[in-house]
Each structure stands twice: as C-alpha cells, then as structure tokens.
Amino acid sequence: MAETMTLEPDVGFIRELGKLGGADLKKCYQCATCSVVCPISPDNQPYPRKEMIAASWGLKDQLVADYDIWLCHNCGDCTTKCPRGAKPGEVLGALRAYAVREYATPKVVSKMVADPKMLPILLAVPAVIFIGLGLILKSIGINWLNFAPHGGEIWQSHFINNYLVDIIMIPTFFASIGVFALGLKRFLADIHASALAAGKTSTDKIDVAGIAKALLAVVLTVFKHKKFDECGENKQRSVAHMLVLFSFIGLFIVTNCFFVAEWILHIEGPYSQLNPVKWLGNAAGVALIVGSVLLWKNRLAKKDQSSSYWDWYLVVLVFALGVTGMGTQLLRLAGLAGPAYFVYFFHLLFIWSLFAYTPFSKLAHLVYRTAAMTYAEYTKRQ
C-alpha cells in the first residue's frame, strides 16, 4: 500500500518569494524544460523542476533545507528557455534569499537589510557608533576623533584615528563570523537531514576529513569560476564576479599588512605610493570598481531577468566601497582635506556595513553556496 503523505503549504511563503524576485512562479506548468536545458544540473534528481513544484505548493521547510538551490548559479538558461516565462532561475534566487534570512540571526536584521526603507537606519548605526565612541573617548582624554583636522599633511587618521577604526571594525568582523557560524551549524544539519530523506546520501555521519578534502576541491572551483564558464546566457558574469572576488582578497591582505604595520611594528601612514602593499591595494581597488560596474551593466542588460532590491543592495554596496576608497586617496593626494575626510567617513560606514550585514545580505552566498557545493562534492549525490 502506498505511503500517505500530508503536505502543509505555506501561502505566506509563496507571497514572500514573489517579493524576493520569484513573482512568476505560478506560470510554471511543469514541462521540465528548465531541468533539461540547465548545463550544470545533475542527471540524478536534477533541478530546478522539483524546486518549482515544491515552491508552487509552498513547501518552505523542504526548500530551505534543499542544498540544490545553492548549486544553481543562475546561469539564466532555464529562464530564457522557459516556454511560460516562469523564470526558474529567479525563483531559485528568491529561495536563496529566503534561506539566508532563515539562517541568519537575529531575523529582524535580515528583514531590515531586505527593506529599502531601512537603508538610512542601517547606515546610521555605524555613524552613531563611530561618532558616539569617539566622543566618549574624547571625554576621557583620548583624542581619536577630530572634527577639525589640521596640519600640513592630509591623512584620514587625523580625522578618525586608525586605532578607533580598528577597535570598532575588528569586533564587528568577528561578530559577523559568529553569526555565520551559528547559521552554518543549522544549515549543514538541515541539508544533511534533507539529503538523507531524499536519498542523495546514505551516510548518517559526516566525515570531517572527507569534508575537508571536498572543500579544497570546491575552493579551487570557486577561484576558477568553473561553474560560471559552463553557463550559456550569463557566461559573461564570470569576469565581473572574479574581479570582485579577487579584489576583496587583495584588500583583505592589504588591510592585514597595514594592521601589522600599525599595531606591531608601530609604523603609521600615510604610506608611500611606491610601497608594494599600496600597489596591491590600488590594483584591488580598481578591480573592485571595474567588477562592480560590470555587475551593474550585466544586470541592466538582462531585461528578461528580474532584479529585486536584494540584488541591487550588494551591487551598489560593492560599487560604493570601491568609489569611496579610491576617492579618499585621490582627494588626499590632490590636497583636498575637507572632501577627503567627508568621503572617508562614508567609506567607513560602507566597510562596517559590509562586515555587519554580510550574513544577512546576498553576499552570504559566498558562505552558504560554498558549504552546499562542499557537501555535494562530499556525498557525490549518491
């Protein structure tokens, strides 16, 4: 006798997917064209057809724990070839956005990051932190905040001291790591349980050594952007994503070099433009701007693909980081102290926002997609 299953559709979940970019979900009539044309979908339990069915039925719990939604790189082939215009790639993108909100804590921050009306408040938070802490320290004789910087040499640390920046940014960075750690713990437990139930794996216990080996293979795949190269419609996204990825890596290296210089070697800036670390920083800054512009251009060019605020938040933030970072340096070199300090202040707000809000934004893909790809590599989709 066939086993009886009880489904509990979540209508609110379906409506939420529509807000996140999956508004055309109901146009799907299950022809399976999406799974057939997808260049990276596996032969065994392919996506995105089964996800389209589950989303139409409002099966939230099943979809949030489905690691296949993260294996999709939104190539665009399924959306272009869909005979009904259901845009499966956009639906999976909406599912990923929803999953990020589910695994990030606290959820109120997730809702704020996804709401354009909350952007002024999100930017006001770091502004209050920098100015508030600076004034508190100033009241006890620690002058790390100077609203009227003076002296013959223009250096942003004369306005907001680098030590003040570090004691704010470092805890923010590690707090973000903590949010990711909590989310990943739940995420891995959920996708493993879901994979067992779906027959994608038969291994009850995860082998740490096996996961480490799989992670190494996946990291190499990410660095080379192999999956993007398999795409058809959105293949050009590979260059933009690689520029942004490697620019962040370069800027992370530069930041740590200057951190060691200041805190350990006690060498303070401004640093010479002939410094090799500055070369790397400038190259990474230019790559960040170029990459973000290409992301912007590619998104505008795809008229058949929807773009929600969730998507644009990341693109604009990356662009703002690059422009304000390079702008601060160019204004400083041009001798324009006031504009340089003004732009630098906004640069700090954007950096803090990058650290603090990444677990709640689309950039969280970097962590959750890597984890899902690692798990898929580990299990080999048995």
N, C-alpha and C positions, 0 to 999 in steps of 0.2 A: 504493500500500500504506500502511495506517495506521501512524503512528509508534508505536513501542513505548516505554512509559514505565515506569521502575522506581520504585516507592514504598517508602520506608523508614519505616514507622510507628514512633513513639516512645511506647511504652506508659507509660514513666515520666512523660512529658509529660502524657498523659491523666490520670494519677493526680494530678499536681500541679495541674491545672486544677480537679479536684474539690475539693482543699483550699482553693483560692482562690475558691470560690463556684460553680464550674461542675459540681457533682456530678450534676445531672440531664441532662447532655449525652447520655447513651446512650438516653434516652427518645425522642429525635428520630427520626422516620421519614420525613423529607424531603418533607413535604407542601407546603413553600414558603409557608405562611401567614404566617410571620414577615416575609418579604420583601415580601409583598403589603400587609400592614397597616402597615408602617413608614412614618411620614409624611415622613421625611427621606431615605430610601434612594433612590438614583438609578435611573432606568429601565435604564441601561446597566450590566450586571454588578452587580445590586443585592445588598445584604447584608441580613440575616446568614445566608441559607441556605447560600451557598458556604462560609462560615466554619464553619458547623455540620458540614458534610460533612468539611472538612479537619481539624477538631478531632476528629471521631469516628475518623478514620484516623490521628490522631497526627502530622500533618504540621507539626511545630514550626517548622522553618525558613521554610516558606511563610507561616505565620500571623504570626510575629513581624515579618516584613517587609511585611505587608499593611496599608497605611495605612487601609483601610476600617474596621478595628477601632477606630480613633480618631475616625472620623466619626460613629460611633454615640454618642449622648448618653444612652443607657439610658433612653429615654422610657418604657419599660415596656409599650408597646402590644403588642409581639411576645410578651412573656412572658404577658400577660393573655389574649391571643387564641390562644395555642398549644394545640391540642387534646390534646396529650400531656403538657403540663406540663414540657416540656424547658427552659423558661426561657432562650431565646436571649439575651436582654439580659444575664442573669447570666453566661452563657458568655463573651460578648464582654467583660464587665467582668473576668472571670478572665484572659482573653487579654491585656488591657491591663496587668493587674497582673504577669503573667508577662513581658511585653515590657519593663516598667520595670526589672525585675530583670536582664534580659538586657543592657540598655544601660547600666546604672549600674555604676560601678567604684569600689571593689572589691566583688565579688559577696557576700562574706561579710557586709558591712554590710546588703545587701539582704535576706539571709536573717534577720539579726537583727531588722530592722525589721518583718518579716512574722511574727515569732515572739513571742507574748505573754510567754513565759517570759523573754525577753531585755530586756523593758522596764526592769526595775530597773537592769540593766547600762547600757543606753543613757542613762538619766538620771544614773547615777553618773559617767559620763565627763565631762560638763561640770562636775559638782560637784567632781571631783578637779582639773580644770583651773583653776577659779576659786580654790579654796582653796589648791591647790599653788602656783600662780603668785603669788598674794597673799602667801603665807608666804615664798617665795623673795625677792620684792621687799622684804618687811618686814625680812628678814635683812640687807639691804644699805642699810637706812635709808629706803626708800620705803614710807611707810605708806598703802597704798591698800586695806588690808583691816583692819577694826577690829571685833573680836568684841564689844566693849562700847562702842558709840557713845554719846557724851554730848553735852551742850549743850542749850540751851533750844529749839532748833529741830530738828524731825524732818525729816531729808532722807536719802533712801536712799544718797546718795553718801557720807554719813558712815560708812556700814556697808561698802559696796563702792564704791570711788571710780569715778566715771564714766569716768575715763581707763583704769582696769583693765578695765572692761566693754568699752570701745571697742577696746583692743588685742587683746582676745580675739574679739570679735564680727566685726570687720572682716576679719581673715584667714579666719575661718570662712565668712563670706558669700562671699568671692571663691574660696575652695576649692570651695564648692558650685557656683559659676558654672563653674569649671574642670571639675568632674565632668559637669555638663550639656553643656558644650562638646564633651567627648570623646564622650559618648553621642549627641549630636545629629549629630556628624560621621558616625558609623556608621549612625545611624538614617536620615538623608537618603540616604546611599549605598545602603542596603538597600531603602528604599521606591521609590527611583528604578529600581533594577535590577528589582525585582519588578513595577513598573508597566510597564516595557518588555516584560518577558516575558509579562505578561497582556494586553498591547495597550491599556492605559489611556493610554499616551502613545507618541508616535513621535519625540520629541525626545531625541537622545542626550545633548546638552549642556544644562545648566540655565543659563538667562539670569538673571544677578543682578538686573538692572533689572526683569525680569518678576516675579521672586520678591518684590522689594521692593514692587511695586505690589499684588501679591496679598496680601502681609502686611498692608498698610494696610486693605484691604477686610475681611480676616478679623478684625483688631483691632476694627474698628467693629462687626462681627457679634458678637464676644465681649462687648464692652461693652454692647450692647443685648440680649444673650442671645436672639437671634432664633431659634436652633435649639430652645431650650427652649420657646419660645412655640408652636412647631409640634407639640410633644408633646401626647399625649392624656392618658394615665394619670398621668404625673408632671409635668404642666404647672406645678403649684404649686411645684416645686423652683426655678423661675426666681427668685422673690423671695429665697429663702434664699441661693442662690448669688450673686446680685447684691449682697446685703448684705455677705457675707463678702469678695467680690472688692473692692468699693469701700472697705470698712473697711481692708483691707490696703494699698490705695493711699494712703488718708488717713494711716494710721500710718507708712507709708514716708516721706511728705512731712514729717510732724511730726518723725520721727527725724532726718532730714537737716537740718531747720531748727535743732533743738537741737544737732546736731553742729557746725554752722557757728557757732552762738552760743558754744559752749564752746571749740572749738579755734581759731577765727579771731578772733571778737570778744571772747573771754575773758569771757563773761557766764555766770555759773554760777547754778543754781537754788537753792532752789525758785522756780518761776515763778508769777506771779500768775494766779489763775483768770480774770482779765479779759483775759489775753493771748489774742489771736485764734488763735494756734497751739494754745493749750490748748483752746480751743473745738473746733477741728478734731479734736484728739486725743481729747477726751471723746466727741464725736459718733461718731468712728470706733470707739472702744472699746465704746460702747453698741451700735452696729450689729454689731460682731463677736459680742457676746454674743447678741443677738437672732437674728442669722443662724445661729449655731451651734445655738441652741435649736430653731429651725425645721428645720434639717437633722436634728437628733436626732428631733424629732417626726415628720417626714415618713418617716424610715427605719423608725421603730417602727410607723407606721400601715400600711405596705405589707407585710401578712402573707404575700403570695404571692411576695415577693422576698427572697432570702437576703441576709444581712449577715455578712460574714466579719470577722475581726479587722482585716484590711487596710482595710476600710471604716471601722470604728469608731475605729481609731487616729487618723485625720485629724479626725473629728468631735470626739472627746474632746480632742485637742490644741488645736484652734481654740477650743473652749469654755474650756479651762484657761488659754489665753493671755488671753482676754478677762476672765475672772473674777479671775485673779491680778493683772492690770494695773490694773483698776478697783479691786480690793480693796486694793492697795497704797496707792493715792491716798486712798481713803476712810478707811482706818485711820490714815494720816498726818494727814489733816485732823481726825480725831477725837482726835488726841493719843495714840494707842496705839502707842508706838515699837516695843516688842518684837514684837507681832503684825505690824506693818507691815514690819519688816525680815525677819521669817520668811517672809511671803508673797512679798516682793520677791525673795528668794533663789530660790524656786521659779519665779517669773516669769522670771528669768534663765535657769534651766535649760530652760524651755519655749521661750524665744526661741532659745537656742542649738540646741536640738533641731530647731526649725523650719528654721533655716538649714542645719544639718549634714545632716539626714536627709531633706530635701525631695527630692533626686534619687533617693532610694530608696523614697519613700512615694507614696501616691495623689495627693498634691499635684503630683507630677511631670506629671500630666495637663495642667496648665496650659501646660507647655512642649511636650510631645510632641503633644498634641491640636492646639495652635496651629500647630505645624510641619506636621502632617498636613493640616490644613484649608488651610493656605497652599499646600502642594504641590498639593492637589486643585483649588484655585481657579486656580492657575497653569496646570495641564495641561488644565483644563476636561474632564477624563475623556474624552479623545479615543478 
